[in-house]
Amino acid sequence: MIELTLPDMTCGHCVKTVTGTVMKLDAQAQVQCDLPSHTVRIETTQPADAVRQALADEGYPAR
């Protein structure tokens, strides 16, 4: 389980982009976004660094 804070995730479009980015890395991933807290929980077989980098490349750097 990877839990990240994404301060720039602020709307439904952001959630869709974050989810889609993770799903490109791992189609079987489970992604749970919480907008009020700007957090995302991800269950994936991919390394955390790969997930962080993919999200940062899409404009959602993790804090």
ABEGO torsion letter per residue (X at the ends): XBBBBBAABABAAAAAAAAAAAAAABAABBBBBBAAAGBBBBBBABBAAAAAAAAAAAGBBBX
